[in-house]
Each structure stands twice: as C-alpha cells, then as structure tokens.
Amino acid sequence: MKKPVSLILAMLAILFAVSCKSAPAAEPEPEPVPVQEHTDTRFTNAYEAVLPILYDGAQNYTIAAGDTLTRISRKFYGRRNAFFFPFIMAASKDKRTVDIVDPDLIEPGMELVVPDLELNLAQPEIKARIKTLLDSVSKIYREKPDTNWSFEIRDGLAATAGTL
C-alpha cells in the first residue's frame, strides 16, 4: 500500500513542479500611443468664410451615437437638405460649442448649433456665402482620401451648391 501512495505523491509533486515552471511570464504593459493633434484646418477655414450668419431661431443639438452630419441636417432641414451640414458646422464653430476639424470625425456628446436655414437663405449675401461654403467643402472632399461615402458627400455638396 505504501508504493501506490508514494507513487501518487511523487506524481503530484512532479505535476506541481512542472506547472510552476511553465507559468507564462507577465508581459510588460504596452506603452500608450500619444494622441495626435489634427492639424488640417481646411474645414475650419471654410466654415469661417460663411460668417456672419443669423442665429434667430437657432436650436442646440447634442450628437448621439450613430448620428452622421447628413442625418442631423435632414432632421432639422428636411430630407432634401442633407448636404447643408457644413452650415451647421460653421455655426457651431462660431458659437464655440464645438470645432469640428473633420466632418467625418464627430463623436457622441458634441454640442452643435443648428441655425434656421430658411432665414439665412432668405438673405442674398448669406446665401452666396453658404454656396461658397458648400463648394469649398466639396473641393476638400475631392482631395480627401476616399471613405465609404466621400464621393457621395462631395457630389451632394456640389449639387446642393448648384441649386443656390
């Protein structure tokens, strides 16, 4: 009876020794990647070209998960006006709620100012600046690396500007 108990104890001791030796060494923590500043100012420069605008009747909007700027523009301005989102971006920058340096990089929680589009389009001088804004942003999208919707946005902006 001593032999089987001794044999089992020996096997357990070996198993314990092997399991201790084969434990993986702790891997060092990866170094955090520094956040890089977005230095492309083409959009923000285009936004400034449309100012000043009228803020009578403007509304505030907080970006929610899943929002896109064209969806937000449709929500406030109607389905046919999805490509007036640069106007919202210009108003938001001017009112210092948010400075979106790239319309493709919006995040939930950002605060937008949504000015009354019809009121601003009724002013010939502002309407001309909005047209210039849409043309400028369309050209920026033409130079931007393609994303899923960049060609549709570029063409939609140009077409919308052509109607003004």
C-alpha positions as CSV (number, residue, x, y, z in Angstrom):
1,M,0.0,0.0,0.0
2,K,3.0,2.3,0.6
3,K,4.1,2.1,-3.1
4,P,0.8,3.3,-4.7
5,V,0.6,6.2,-2.2
6,S,4.2,7.1,-2.7
7,L,3.8,6.9,-6.4
8,I,0.7,9.2,-6.4
9,L,2.5,11.7,-4.1
10,A,5.6,11.7,-6.4
11,M,3.4,12.3,-9.5
12,L,1.6,15.2,-7.8
13,A,4.9,16.7,-6.8
14,I,6.2,16.4,-10.4
15,L,2.9,17.9,-11.7
16,F,3.2,20.7,-9.2
17,A,6.8,21.4,-10.1
18,V,6.1,21.4,-13.9
19,S,3.1,23.7,-13.6
20,C,5.1,26.2,-11.6
21,K,7.9,26.2,-14.2
22,S,5.6,26.6,-17.2
23,A,3.6,29.6,-15.9
24,P,4.0,32.3,-18.5
25,A,6.0,35.4,-17.6
26,A,4.0,38.5,-17.2
27,E,4.1,40.6,-20.4
28,P,5.0,44.3,-20.0
29,E,2.2,46.8,-20.3
30,P,2.2,48.3,-23.8
31,E,3.1,52.0,-23.8
32,P,0.2,54.3,-24.5
33,V,0.1,55.7,-28.0
34,P,0.1,59.5,-27.9
35,V,-3.0,61.2,-29.3
36,Q,-2.0,63.2,-32.3
37,E,-3.5,66.6,-32.9
38,H,-5.5,67.0,-36.1
39,T,-3.8,69.9,-37.9
40,D,-5.8,70.0,-41.1
41,T,-7.5,73.4,-41.0
42,R,-9.2,73.3,-44.4
43,F,-12.7,72.7,-42.9
44,T,-12.4,75.3,-40.2
45,N,-11.1,77.9,-42.7
46,A,-14.1,77.1,-44.9
47,Y,-16.5,77.5,-42.0
48,E,-15.2,80.9,-41.2
49,A,-15.8,82.1,-44.8
50,V,-19.6,81.8,-44.3
51,L,-19.7,84.1,-41.2
52,P,-21.5,86.1,-40.1
53,I,-24.8,84.3,-40.1
54,L,-28.2,84.8,-38.4
55,Y,-28.9,82.9,-35.2
56,D,-32.6,83.8,-34.7
57,G,-34.4,80.6,-34.1
58,A,-31.2,78.5,-33.8
59,Q,-31.5,75.3,-31.9
60,N,-29.0,73.3,-29.9
61,Y,-28.3,69.6,-30.6
62,T,-26.2,67.0,-28.9
63,I,-24.7,64.4,-31.2
64,A,-25.9,60.9,-30.3
65,A,-24.3,57.5,-31.1
66,G,-24.9,56.6,-34.7
67,D,-25.5,60.2,-35.8
68,T,-24.0,61.5,-39.0
69,L,-23.9,65.1,-40.1
70,T,-26.1,64.4,-43.1
71,R,-28.7,62.7,-40.8
72,I,-28.6,65.7,-38.4
73,S,-29.1,68.1,-41.3
74,R,-32.0,66.0,-42.6
75,K,-33.6,66.0,-39.2
76,F,-33.6,69.8,-38.9
77,Y,-33.7,70.9,-42.5
78,G,-35.6,68.1,-44.3
79,R,-34.6,65.2,-46.4
80,R,-33.7,67.3,-49.5
81,N,-31.3,69.4,-47.4
82,A,-29.0,66.7,-46.1
83,F,-25.9,68.5,-47.5
84,F,-26.2,71.7,-45.6
85,F,-24.3,70.1,-42.7
86,P,-21.3,72.4,-43.3
87,F,-23.6,75.3,-42.4
88,I,-24.3,73.6,-39.0
89,M,-20.5,73.1,-38.5
90,A,-19.8,76.8,-39.2
91,A,-22.5,77.9,-36.8
92,S,-21.2,75.6,-34.1
93,K,-17.6,76.8,-34.5
94,D,-18.8,80.4,-34.5
95,K,-20.8,79.9,-31.2
96,R,-17.8,78.0,-29.8
97,T,-19.8,74.9,-28.9
98,V,-17.5,72.6,-30.9
99,D,-14.8,73.0,-33.5
100,I,-15.1,70.0,-35.8
101,V,-11.9,69.8,-37.9
102,D,-13.2,67.0,-40.0
103,P,-17.0,66.2,-40.5
104,D,-16.1,62.5,-40.6
105,L,-14.8,62.7,-37.1
106,I,-17.8,63.6,-34.9
107,E,-18.4,61.9,-31.6
108,P,-21.4,61.5,-29.3
109,G,-21.7,64.3,-26.8
110,M,-20.5,67.1,-29.1
111,E,-22.8,70.1,-29.0
112,L,-24.0,71.6,-32.2
113,V,-25.8,74.9,-33.0
114,V,-28.3,74.4,-35.8
115,P,-29.3,77.8,-37.3
116,D,-32.5,78.4,-39.2
117,L,-31.6,77.6,-42.8
118,E,-34.5,79.3,-44.5
119,L,-34.0,82.5,-42.6
120,N,-30.3,82.6,-43.7
121,L,-31.0,81.6,-47.3
122,A,-33.5,84.4,-47.5
123,Q,-30.6,86.8,-47.1
124,P,-28.8,87.1,-50.5
125,E,-25.4,87.9,-49.0
126,I,-25.5,84.9,-46.6
127,K,-27.0,82.7,-49.3
128,A,-24.0,83.5,-51.5
129,R,-21.6,82.7,-48.6
130,I,-23.4,79.4,-48.0
131,K,-23.0,78.5,-51.6
132,T,-19.2,79.2,-51.4
133,L,-19.0,77.1,-48.2
134,L,-20.7,74.1,-49.8
135,D,-18.4,74.4,-52.9
136,S,-15.3,74.7,-50.7
137,V,-16.2,71.7,-48.6
138,S,-17.0,69.7,-51.8
139,K,-13.5,70.5,-53.0
140,I,-12.0,69.4,-49.7
141,Y,-13.8,66.1,-50.0
142,R,-12.4,65.8,-53.6
143,E,-8.9,65.9,-52.1
144,K,-9.6,63.7,-49.1
145,P,-8.7,60.0,-49.2
146,D,-11.8,58.1,-50.1
147,T,-14.0,56.9,-47.3
148,N,-17.2,54.9,-47.6
149,W,-19.3,57.9,-48.5
150,S,-16.9,60.6,-49.5
151,F,-17.7,60.6,-53.2
152,E,-21.5,60.8,-52.5
153,I,-20.9,63.7,-50.0
154,R,-18.7,65.5,-52.5
155,D,-21.2,65.2,-55.2
156,G,-24.1,66.0,-52.9
157,L,-22.4,69.2,-51.7
158,A,-21.6,70.3,-55.2
159,A,-25.2,69.6,-56.4
160,T,-26.7,71.4,-53.4
161,A,-24.4,74.4,-54.0
162,G,-25.5,74.4,-57.7
163,T,-29.1,74.9,-56.6
164,L,-28.4,78.1,-54.7
